[in-house]
Amino acid sequence: MPLWSIVFFAVAIVAGLFGYAGIAAASAGIAQILFILFMGLGILALVVYHFEDRF
């Protein structure tokens, strides 16, 4: 358990450094684009799965 707390602390430090360096803003923009893309593909897959047996 102490190992996990050290790992999470290190990840928090690295994330903080990226946040202050401006890398987080670029990553957030890319994440928003990917979220919209994969949400659309997920909805498309559900629609195709729903109508698959009707054709």
PQR file with spaces between the fields and no chain letter, atoms N, CA, C, O and H, PARSE charges and radii, in Angstrom:
ATOM       1  N    MET     1       0.809   -1.198    0.000 -0.4000 1.5000
ATOM       2  CA   MET     1       0.000    0.000    0.000 -0.0000 2.0000
ATOM       3  C    MET     1       0.858    1.270    0.000  0.5500 1.7000
ATOM       4  O    MET     1       0.517    2.212   -0.716 -0.5500 1.4000
ATOM       5  N    PRO     2       1.927    1.342    0.749 -0.5600 1.5000
ATOM       6  CA   PRO     2       2.758    2.555    0.684  0.2800 2.0000
ATOM       7  C    PRO     2       3.347    2.789   -0.710  0.5500 1.7000
ATOM       8  O    PRO     2       3.572    3.932   -1.108 -0.5500 1.4000
ATOM       9  N    LEU     3       3.595    1.706   -1.445 -0.4000 1.5000
ATOM      10  CA   LEU     3       4.128    1.858   -2.793 -0.0000 2.0000
ATOM      11  C    LEU     3       3.142    2.604   -3.686  0.5500 1.7000
ATOM      12  O    LEU     3       3.534    3.475   -4.462 -0.5500 1.4000
ATOM      13  H    LEU     3       3.412    0.778   -1.121  0.4000 1.0000
ATOM      14  N    TRP     4       1.851    2.254   -3.573 -0.4000 1.5000
ATOM      15  CA   TRP     4       0.839    2.917   -4.384 -0.0000 2.0000
ATOM      16  C    TRP     4       0.739    4.399   -4.039  0.5500 1.7000
ATOM      17  O    TRP     4       0.556    5.227   -4.931 -0.5500 1.4000
ATOM      18  H    TRP     4       1.533    1.546   -2.943  0.4000 1.0000
ATOM      19  N    SER     5       0.856    4.745   -2.764 -0.4000 1.5000
ATOM      20  CA   SER     5       0.783    6.160   -2.398 -0.0000 2.0000
ATOM      21  C    SER     5       1.969    6.930   -2.971  0.5500 1.7000
ATOM      22  O    SER     5       1.815    8.084   -3.369 -0.5500 1.4000
ATOM      23  H    SER     5       1.005    4.072   -2.039  0.4000 1.0000
ATOM      24  N    ILE     6       3.131    6.322   -3.020 -0.4000 1.5000
ATOM      25  CA   ILE     6       4.302    6.965   -3.613 -0.0000 2.0000
ATOM      26  C    ILE     6       4.110    7.125   -5.122  0.5500 1.7000
ATOM      27  O    ILE     6       4.448    8.167   -5.685 -0.5500 1.4000
ATOM      28  H    ILE     6       3.257    5.384   -2.697  0.4000 1.0000
ATOM      29  N    VAL     7       3.566    6.095   -5.775 -0.4000 1.5000
ATOM      30  CA   VAL     7       3.322    6.160   -7.213 -0.0000 2.0000
ATOM      31  C    VAL     7       2.328    7.270   -7.533  0.5500 1.7000
ATOM      32  O    VAL     7       2.556    8.058   -8.450 -0.5500 1.4000
ATOM      33  H    VAL     7       3.291    5.250   -5.317  0.4000 1.0000
ATOM      34  N    PHE     8       1.221    7.340   -6.784 -0.4000 1.5000
ATOM      35  CA   PHE     8       0.219    8.369   -7.036 -0.0000 2.0000
ATOM      36  C    PHE     8       0.757    9.768   -6.740  0.5500 1.7000
ATOM      37  O    PHE     8       0.389   10.729   -7.416 -0.5500 1.4000
ATOM      38  H    PHE     8       1.035    6.699   -6.039  0.4000 1.0000
ATOM      39  N    PHE     9       1.621    9.888   -5.739 -0.4000 1.5000
ATOM      40  CA   PHE     9       2.241   11.170   -5.438 -0.0000 2.0000
ATOM      41  C    PHE     9       3.128   11.610   -6.604  0.5500 1.7000
ATOM      42  O    PHE     9       3.114   12.777   -6.994 -0.5500 1.4000
ATOM      43  H    PHE     9       1.920    9.108   -5.189  0.4000 1.0000
ATOM      44  N    ALA    10       3.886   10.683   -7.148 -0.4000 1.5000
ATOM      45  CA   ALA    10       4.758   11.002   -8.283 -0.0000 2.0000
ATOM      46  C    ALA    10       3.929   11.402   -9.502  0.5500 1.7000
ATOM      47  O    ALA    10       4.288   12.340  -10.214 -0.5500 1.4000
ATOM      48  H    ALA    10       3.897    9.735   -6.830  0.4000 1.0000
ATOM      49  N    VAL    11       2.832   10.704   -9.747 -0.4000 1.5000
ATOM      50  CA   VAL    11       1.955   11.035  -10.873 -0.0000 2.0000
ATOM      51  C    VAL    11       1.354   12.429  -10.670  0.5500 1.7000
ATOM      52  O    VAL    11       1.244   13.195  -11.627 -0.5500 1.4000
ATOM      53  H    VAL    11       2.540    9.942   -9.169  0.4000 1.0000
ATOM      54  N    ALA    12       0.970   12.762   -9.449 -0.4000 1.5000
ATOM      55  CA   ALA    12       0.411   14.084   -9.166 -0.0000 2.0000
ATOM      56  C    ALA    12       1.453   15.176   -9.394  0.5500 1.7000
ATOM      57  O    ALA    12       1.123   16.245   -9.908 -0.5500 1.4000
ATOM      58  H    ALA    12       1.060   12.139   -8.672  0.4000 1.0000
ATOM      59  N    ILE    13       2.687   14.923   -9.025 -0.4000 1.5000
ATOM      60  CA   ILE    13       3.754   15.901   -9.239 -0.0000 2.0000
ATOM      61  C    ILE    13       3.968   16.120  -10.736  0.5500 1.7000
ATOM      62  O    ILE    13       4.076   17.261  -11.186 -0.5500 1.4000
ATOM      63  H    ILE    13       2.955   14.055   -8.607  0.4000 1.0000
ATOM      64  N    VAL    14       4.029   15.040  -11.505 -0.4000 1.5000
ATOM      65  CA   VAL    14       4.233   15.151  -12.952 -0.0000 2.0000
ATOM      66  C    VAL    14       3.054   15.868  -13.597  0.5500 1.7000
ATOM      67  O    VAL    14       3.253   16.710  -14.472 -0.5500 1.4000
ATOM      68  H    VAL    14       3.941   14.114  -11.140  0.4000 1.0000
ATOM      69  N    ALA    15       1.830   15.551  -13.183 -0.4000 1.5000
ATOM      70  CA   ALA    15       0.645   16.216  -13.736 -0.0000 2.0000
ATOM      71  C    ALA    15       0.660   17.703  -13.399  0.5500 1.7000
ATOM      72  O    ALA    15       0.273   18.526  -14.228 -0.5500 1.4000
ATOM      73  H    ALA    15       1.668   14.867  -12.472  0.4000 1.0000
ATOM      74  N    GLY    16       1.094   18.053  -12.212 -0.4000 1.5000
ATOM      75  CA   GLY    16       1.202   19.459  -11.838 -0.0000 2.0000
ATOM      76  C    GLY    16       2.224   20.193  -12.682  0.5500 1.7000
ATOM      77  O    GLY    16       1.988   21.329  -13.095 -0.5500 1.4000
ATOM      78  H    GLY    16       1.408   17.385  -11.538  0.4000 1.0000
ATOM      79  N    LEU    17       3.347   19.564  -12.940 -0.4000 1.5000
ATOM      80  CA   LEU    17       4.364   20.180  -13.786 -0.0000 2.0000
ATOM      81  C    LEU    17       3.845   20.394  -15.205  0.5500 1.7000
ATOM      82  O    LEU    17       4.076   21.445  -15.803 -0.5500 1.4000
ATOM      83  H    LEU    17       3.539   18.641  -12.604  0.4000 1.0000
ATOM      84  N    PHE    18       3.146   19.398  -15.740 -0.4000 1.5000
ATOM      85  CA   PHE    18       2.570   19.555  -17.080 -0.0000 2.0000
ATOM      86  C    PHE    18       1.517   20.655  -17.097  0.5500 1.7000
ATOM      87  O    PHE    18       1.407   21.395  -18.075 -0.5500 1.4000
ATOM      88  H    PHE    18       2.958   18.545  -15.254  0.4000 1.0000
ATOM      89  N    GLY    19       0.748   20.765  -16.030 -0.4000 1.5000
ATOM      90  CA   GLY    19      -0.277   21.806  -15.949 -0.0000 2.0000
ATOM      91  C    GLY    19       0.316   23.198  -15.968  0.5500 1.7000
ATOM      92  O    GLY    19      -0.214   24.089  -16.630 -0.5500 1.4000
ATOM      93  H    GLY    19       0.836   20.164  -15.236  0.4000 1.0000
ATOM      94  N    TYR    20       1.404   23.396  -15.252 -0.4000 1.5000
ATOM      95  CA   TYR    20       2.044   24.714  -15.229 -0.0000 2.0000
ATOM      96  C    TYR    20       2.840   24.982  -16.498  0.5500 1.7000
ATOM      97  O    TYR    20       3.101   26.139  -16.826 -0.5500 1.4000
ATOM      98  H    TYR    20       1.835   22.672  -14.714  0.4000 1.0000
ATOM      99  N    ALA    21       3.226   23.944  -17.210 -0.4000 1.5000
ATOM     100  CA   ALA    21       4.019   24.134  -18.423 -0.0000 2.0000
ATOM     101  C    ALA    21       3.149   24.435  -19.642  0.5500 1.7000
ATOM     102  O    ALA    21       3.683   24.814  -20.685 -0.5500 1.4000
ATOM     103  H    ALA    21       3.014   23.004  -16.944  0.4000 1.0000
ATOM     104  N    GLY    22       1.821   24.279  -19.547 -0.4000 1.5000
ATOM     105  CA   GLY    22       0.940   24.562  -20.678 -0.0000 2.0000
ATOM     106  C    GLY    22       0.657   23.350  -21.540  0.5500 1.7000
ATOM     107  O    GLY    22      -0.095   23.445  -22.510 -0.5500 1.4000
ATOM     108  H    GLY    22       1.387   23.971  -18.700  0.4000 1.0000
ATOM     109  N    ILE    23       1.234   22.234  -21.212 -0.4000 1.5000
ATOM     110  CA   ILE    23       0.986   21.021  -21.989 -0.0000 2.0000
ATOM     111  C    ILE    23      -0.432   20.512  -21.753  0.5500 1.7000
ATOM     112  O    ILE    23      -1.024   19.876  -22.625 -0.5500 1.4000
ATOM     113  H    ILE    23       1.845   22.157  -20.424  0.4000 1.0000
ATOM     114  N    ALA    24      -0.971   20.794  -20.572 -0.4000 1.5000
ATOM     115  CA   ALA    24      -2.309   20.304  -20.237 -0.0000 2.0000
ATOM     116  C    ALA    24      -3.375   20.914  -21.139  0.5500 1.7000
ATOM     117  O    ALA    24      -4.353   20.244  -21.470 -0.5500 1.4000
ATOM     118  H    ALA    24      -0.490   21.311  -19.864  0.4000 1.0000
ATOM     119  N    ALA    25      -3.209   22.160  -21.540 -0.4000 1.5000
ATOM     120  CA   ALA    25      -4.209   22.811  -22.389 -0.0000 2.0000
ATOM     121  C    ALA    25      -4.278   22.136  -23.759  0.5500 1.7000
ATOM     122  O    ALA    25      -5.366   21.910  -24.290 -0.5500 1.4000
ATOM     123  H    ALA    25      -2.414   22.705  -21.271  0.4000 1.0000
ATOM     124  N    ALA    26      -3.133   21.823  -24.319 -0.4000 1.5000
ATOM     125  CA   ALA    26      -3.112   21.137  -25.612 -0.0000 2.0000
ATOM     126  C    ALA    26      -3.694   19.730  -25.474  0.5500 1.7000
ATOM     127  O    ALA    26      -4.436   19.275  -26.344 -0.5500 1.4000
ATOM     128  H    ALA    26      -2.250   22.007  -23.887  0.4000 1.0000
ATOM     129  N    SER    27      -3.365   19.056  -24.404 -0.4000 1.5000
ATOM     130  CA   SER    27      -3.882   17.709  -24.182 -0.0000 2.0000
ATOM     131  C    SER    27      -5.390   17.735  -23.974  0.5500 1.7000
ATOM     132  O    SER    27      -6.086   16.822  -24.417 -0.5500 1.4000
ATOM     133  H    SER    27      -2.762   19.425  -23.696  0.4000 1.0000
ATOM     134  N    ALA    28      -5.901   18.751  -23.316 -0.4000 1.5000
ATOM     135  CA   ALA    28      -7.338   18.849  -23.082 -0.0000 2.0000
ATOM     136  C    ALA    28      -8.087   19.044  -24.399  0.5500 1.7000
ATOM     137  O    ALA    28      -9.165   18.481  -24.586 -0.5500 1.4000
ATOM     138  H    ALA    28      -5.335   19.493  -22.956  0.4000 1.0000
ATOM     139  N    GLY    29      -7.531   19.827  -25.300 -0.4000 1.5000
ATOM     140  CA   GLY    29      -8.168   20.021  -26.602 -0.0000 2.0000
ATOM     141  C    GLY    29      -8.217   18.739  -27.405  0.5500 1.7000
ATOM     142  O    GLY    29      -9.233   18.423  -28.023 -0.5500 1.4000
ATOM     143  H    GLY    29      -6.655   20.285  -25.148  0.4000 1.0000
ATOM     144  N    ILE    30      -7.121   18.000  -27.396 -0.4000 1.5000
ATOM     145  CA   ILE    30      -7.084   16.717  -28.093 -0.0000 2.0000
ATOM     146  C    ILE    30      -8.057   15.738  -27.454  0.5500 1.7000
ATOM     147  O    ILE    30      -8.731   14.983  -28.155 -0.5500 1.4000
ATOM     148  H    ILE    30      -6.296   18.257  -26.893  0.4000 1.0000
ATOM     149  N    ALA    31      -8.134   15.745  -26.118 -0.4000 1.5000
ATOM     150  CA   ALA    31      -9.050   14.839  -25.420 -0.0000 2.0000
ATOM     151  C    ALA    31     -10.499   15.139  -25.761  0.5500 1.7000
ATOM     152  O    ALA    31     -11.305   14.217  -25.888 -0.5500 1.4000
ATOM     153  H    ALA    31      -7.587   16.358  -25.548  0.4000 1.0000
ATOM     154  N    GLN    32     -10.844   16.414  -25.913 -0.4000 1.5000
ATOM     155  CA   GLN    32     -12.219   16.768  -26.273 -0.0000 2.0000
ATOM     156  C    GLN    32     -12.561   16.275  -27.674  0.5500 1.7000
ATOM     157  O    GLN    32     -13.655   15.761  -27.906 -0.5500 1.4000
ATOM     158  H    GLN    32     -10.189   17.162  -25.810  0.4000 1.0000
ATOM     159  N    ILE    33     -11.640   16.432  -28.593 -0.4000 1.5000
ATOM     160  CA   ILE    33     -11.881   15.956  -29.960 -0.0000 2.0000
ATOM     161  C    ILE    33     -12.043   14.441  -29.983  0.5500 1.7000
ATOM     162  O    ILE    33     -12.952   13.920  -30.629 -0.5500 1.4000
ATOM     163  H    ILE    33     -10.751   16.850  -28.404  0.4000 1.0000
ATOM     164  N    LEU    34     -11.165   13.738  -29.280 -0.4000 1.5000
ATOM     165  CA   LEU    34     -11.262   12.276  -29.251 -0.0000 2.0000
ATOM     166  C    LEU    34     -12.531   11.812  -28.560  0.5500 1.7000
ATOM     167  O    LEU    34     -13.128   10.818  -28.974 -0.5500 1.4000
ATOM     168  H    LEU    34     -10.427   14.161  -28.756  0.4000 1.0000
ATOM     169  N    PHE    35     -12.960   12.519  -27.504 -0.4000 1.5000
ATOM     170  CA   PHE    35     -14.195   12.161  -26.814 -0.0000 2.0000
ATOM     171  C    PHE    35     -15.390   12.258  -27.755  0.5500 1.7000
ATOM     172  O    PHE    35     -16.218   11.350  -27.809 -0.5500 1.4000
ATOM     173  H    PHE    35     -12.474   13.327  -27.168  0.4000 1.0000
ATOM     174  N    ILE    36     -15.476   13.354  -28.491 -0.4000 1.5000
ATOM     175  CA   ILE    36     -16.594   13.531  -29.426 -0.0000 2.0000
ATOM     176  C    ILE    36     -16.549   12.481  -30.529  0.5500 1.7000
ATOM     177  O    ILE    36     -17.581   11.927  -30.907 -0.5500 1.4000
ATOM     178  H    ILE    36     -14.803   14.092  -28.447  0.4000 1.0000
ATOM     179  N    LEU    37     -15.352   12.208  -31.044 -0.4000 1.5000
ATOM     180  CA   LEU    37     -15.200   11.213  -32.099 -0.0000 2.0000
ATOM     181  C    LEU    37     -15.652    9.831  -31.636  0.5500 1.7000
ATOM     182  O    LEU    37     -16.440    9.172  -32.315 -0.5500 1.4000
ATOM     183  H    LEU    37     -14.514   12.658  -30.736  0.4000 1.0000
ATOM     184  N    PHE    38     -15.154    9.396  -30.482 -0.4000 1.5000
ATOM     185  CA   PHE    38     -15.491    8.055  -30.019 -0.0000 2.0000
ATOM     186  C    PHE    38     -16.916    7.963  -29.494  0.5500 1.7000
ATOM     187  O    PHE    38     -17.517    6.889  -29.543 -0.5500 1.4000
ATOM     188  H    PHE    38     -14.514    9.932  -29.931  0.4000 1.0000
ATOM     189  N    MET    39     -17.472    9.062  -28.994 -0.4000 1.5000
ATOM     190  CA   MET    39     -18.879    9.049  -28.595 -0.0000 2.0000
ATOM     191  C    MET    39     -19.753    8.851  -29.832  0.5500 1.7000
ATOM     192  O    MET    39     -20.714    8.083  -29.800 -0.5500 1.4000
ATOM     193  H    MET    39     -16.985    9.934  -28.954  0.4000 1.0000
ATOM     194  N    GLY    40     -19.420    9.540  -30.915 -0.4000 1.5000
ATOM     195  CA   GLY    40     -20.169    9.363  -32.157 -0.0000 2.0000
ATOM     196  C    GLY    40     -20.044    7.955  -32.702  0.5500 1.7000
ATOM     197  O    GLY    40     -21.028    7.370  -33.154 -0.5500 1.4000
ATOM     198  H    GLY    40     -18.639   10.164  -30.941  0.4000 1.0000
ATOM     199  N    LEU    41     -18.827    7.404  -32.661 -0.4000 1.5000
ATOM     200  CA   LEU    41     -18.645    6.033  -33.134 -0.0000 2.0000
ATOM     201  C    LEU    41     -19.379    5.029  -32.253  0.5500 1.7000
ATOM     202  O    LEU    41     -19.897    4.030  -32.752 -0.5500 1.4000
ATOM     203  H    LEU    41     -18.028    7.879  -32.294  0.4000 1.0000
ATOM     204  N    GLY    42     -19.428    5.284  -30.954 -0.4000 1.5000
ATOM     205  CA   GLY    42     -20.165    4.398  -30.050 -0.0000 2.0000
ATOM     206  C    GLY    42     -21.657    4.420  -30.328  0.5500 1.7000
ATOM     207  O    GLY    42     -22.308    3.376  -30.336 -0.5500 1.4000
ATOM     208  H    GLY    42     -19.007    6.095  -30.549  0.4000 1.0000
ATOM     209  N    ILE    43     -22.200    5.609  -30.556 -0.4000 1.5000
ATOM     210  CA   ILE    43     -23.624    5.717  -30.881 -0.0000 2.0000
ATOM     211  C    ILE    43     -23.918    5.049  -32.217  0.5500 1.7000
ATOM     212  O    ILE    43     -24.925    4.357  -32.365 -0.5500 1.4000
ATOM     213  H    ILE    43     -21.671    6.458  -30.549  0.4000 1.0000
ATOM     214  N    LEU    44     -23.038    5.258  -33.185 -0.4000 1.5000
ATOM     215  CA   LEU    44     -23.205    4.609  -34.485 -0.0000 2.0000
ATOM     216  C    LEU    44     -23.183    3.086  -34.347  0.5500 1.7000
ATOM     217  O    LEU    44     -23.981    2.396  -34.982 -0.5500 1.4000
ATOM     218  H    LEU    44     -22.220    5.821  -33.065  0.4000 1.0000
ATOM     219  N    ALA    45     -22.287    2.565  -33.533 -0.4000 1.5000
ATOM     220  CA   ALA    45     -22.212    1.121  -33.327 -0.0000 2.0000
ATOM     221  C    ALA    45     -23.487    0.594  -32.668  0.5500 1.7000
ATOM     222  O    ALA    45     -23.962   -0.486  -33.018 -0.5500 1.4000
ATOM     223  H    ALA    45     -21.639    3.126  -33.017  0.4000 1.0000
ATOM     224  N    LEU    46     -24.044    1.349  -31.714 -0.4000 1.5000
ATOM     225  CA   LEU    46     -25.289    0.919  -31.078 -0.0000 2.0000
ATOM     226  C    LEU    46     -26.452    0.916  -32.063  0.5500 1.7000
ATOM     227  O    LEU    46     -27.284    0.009  -32.039 -0.5500 1.4000
ATOM     228  H    LEU    46     -23.657    2.227  -31.430  0.4000 1.0000
ATOM     229  N    VAL    47     -26.514    1.923  -32.926 -0.4000 1.5000
ATOM     230  CA   VAL    47     -27.585    1.984  -33.920 -0.0000 2.0000
ATOM     231  C    VAL    47     -27.461    0.829  -34.906  0.5500 1.7000
ATOM     232  O    VAL    47     -28.455    0.179  -35.227 -0.5500 1.4000
ATOM     233  H    VAL    47     -25.838    2.660  -32.946  0.4000 1.0000
ATOM     234  N    VAL    48     -26.255    0.571  -35.386 -0.4000 1.5000
ATOM     235  CA   VAL    48     -26.038   -0.529  -36.323 -0.0000 2.0000
ATOM     236  C    VAL    48     -26.369   -1.861  -35.660  0.5500 1.7000
ATOM     237  O    VAL    48     -26.976   -2.730  -36.286 -0.5500 1.4000
ATOM     238  H    VAL    48     -25.447    1.099  -35.126  0.4000 1.0000
ATOM     239  N    TYR    49     -25.976   -2.031  -34.396 -0.4000 1.5000
ATOM     240  CA   TYR    49     -26.283   -3.271  -33.676 -0.0000 2.0000
ATOM     241  C    TYR    49     -27.791   -3.440  -33.506  0.5500 1.7000
ATOM     242  O    TYR    49     -28.309   -4.552  -33.604 -0.5500 1.4000
ATOM     243  H    TYR    49     -25.483   -1.326  -33.887  0.4000 1.0000
ATOM     244  N    HIS    50     -28.494   -2.335  -33.252 -0.4000 1.5000
ATOM     245  CA   HIS    50     -29.935   -2.423  -33.049 -0.0000 2.0000
ATOM     246  C    HIS    50     -30.686   -2.794  -34.319  0.5500 1.7000
ATOM     247  O    HIS    50     -31.647   -3.563  -34.271 -0.5500 1.4000
ATOM     248  H    HIS    50     -28.073   -1.431  -33.172  0.4000 1.0000
ATOM     249  N    PHE    51     -30.252   -2.249  -35.463 -0.4000 1.5000
ATOM     250  CA   PHE    51     -30.934   -2.502  -36.718 -0.0000 2.0000
ATOM     251  C    PHE    51     -30.308   -3.635  -37.526  0.5500 1.7000
ATOM     252  O    PHE    51     -30.709   -3.860  -38.668 -0.5500 1.4000
ATOM     253  H    PHE    51     -29.472   -1.624  -35.502  0.4000 1.0000
ATOM     254  N    GLU    52     -29.358   -4.337  -36.976 -0.4000 1.5000
ATOM     255  CA   GLU    52     -28.636   -5.379  -37.712 -0.0000 2.0000
ATOM     256  C    GLU    52     -29.543   -6.535  -38.112  0.5500 1.7000
ATOM     257  O    GLU    52     -29.432   -7.053  -39.223 -0.5500 1.4000
ATOM     258  H    GLU    52     -29.033   -4.155  -36.048  0.4000 1.0000
ATOM     259  N    ASP    53     -30.434   -6.940  -37.226 -0.4000 1.5000
ATOM     260  CA   ASP    53     -31.276   -8.101  -37.504 -0.0000 2.0000
ATOM     261  C    ASP    53     -32.436   -7.781  -38.441  0.5500 1.7000
ATOM     262  O    ASP    53     -33.078   -8.703  -38.944 -0.5500 1.4000
ATOM     263  H    ASP    53     -30.524   -6.518  -36.324  0.4000 1.0000
ATOM     264  N    ARG    54     -32.719   -6.533  -38.687 -0.4000 1.5000
ATOM     265  CA   ARG    54     -33.885   -6.150  -39.488 -0.0000 2.0000
ATOM     266  C    ARG    54     -33.603   -6.174  -40.977  0.5500 1.7000
ATOM     267  O    ARG    54     -34.541   -6.117  -41.772 -0.5500 1.4000
ATOM     268  H    ARG    54     -32.198   -5.784  -38.278  0.4000 1.0000
ATOM     269  N    PHE    55     -32.357   -6.256  -41.380 -0.4000 1.5000
ATOM     270  CA   PHE    55     -32.033   -6.224  -42.808 -0.0000 2.0000
ATOM     271  C    PHE    55     -31.613   -7.574  -43.298  0.5500 1.7000
ATOM     272  O    PHE    55     -31.302   -7.734  -44.478 -0.5500 1.4000
ATOM     273  H    PHE    55     -31.595   -6.303  -40.735  0.4000 1.0000
